[in-house]
Amino acid sequence: MAENNINTKDFIIGSLVGAIIGASTALLFAPKSGRELRSDINQGATQVKDRASEFKDVAQEKGIELKDKAIATSADLTKKAVDTTSQLSKNVAQKSQELKENVTQKSQELKENASQKANEVKKEATEKAEEVKADAEQKTKEVKADAASKKEEVKQTAKAATK
């Protein structure tokens, strides 16, 4: 795009310079009277002026077209940037909400699992305590029975020894 502008500019400058040199050369080397030569120089100058005016108009039109195109492209790019930014913001907000909900759900599940495990441990501890109590009572009974039996043996041994 920039190279095209440089080529157009170079072409316009080259055309103007070439027209001026060509017209001057033709007028100077043509065998004419002073009046005809001045008239021809006047015509050549008028032609060069007209051509320069045409080139100026073309350059202005091209400049306006390029300016309008730049404005339109800038507006499109700005709109795309705003749309993309808006969409990204929406996506981030949505993902943040999903993450929050996921964390809340996982926290609730963890809390429920911990509560359930605590109840299970409490139940097992209660059952073990009851088993230990039952074993202790059984052992107490066995020891009492054993002690009673030993006491009876000692009595009988003492009775037999006193006879």
Secondary structure, 3 states (H helix, E strand, C coil): CHHHHHHHHHHHHHHHHHHHHHHHHHHHHCCCCHHHHHHHHHHHHHHHHHHHHHHHHHHHHHHHHHHHHHHHHHHHHHHHHHHHHHHHHHHHHHHHHHHHHHHHHHHHHHHHHHHHHHHHHHHHHHHHHHHHHHHHHHHHHHHHHHHHHHHHHHHHHHHHHHC
